Amino acid sequence: VPEPGTLALFALGLAGLGLARRRKAA
């Protein structure tokens, strides 16, 4: 089981990537 900090960091990075991709597309 991954640490909460690592999981949060991964989720944040994934969200940021999706947001950047969406912003670039729009």
Phi, psi and omega per residue, in radians:
V1 nan 2.112 -3.132
P2 -1.172 2.727 -3.133
E3 -1.243 2.638 3.140
P4 -0.990 -0.688 -3.136
G5 -1.118 -0.773 -3.137
T6 -1.138 -0.719 -3.137
L7 -1.110 -0.752 -3.134
A8 -1.123 -0.729 -3.120
L9 -1.125 -0.720 3.138
F10 -1.121 -0.764 3.141
A11 -1.115 -0.715 -3.112
L12 -1.134 -0.763 -3.141
G13 -1.119 -0.709 -3.140
L14 -1.131 -0.754 3.140
A15 -1.122 -0.734 -3.131
G16 -1.130 -0.684 -3.138
L17 -1.129 -0.781 3.133
G18 -1.112 -0.708 -3.126
L19 -1.134 -0.778 -3.125
A20 -1.117 -0.711 -3.126
R21 -1.146 -0.714 -3.130
R22 -1.159 -0.721 -3.127
R23 -1.152 -0.645 -3.131
K24 -1.207 -0.675 -3.123
A25 -1.180 -0.708 -3.123
A26 -1.410 nan nan
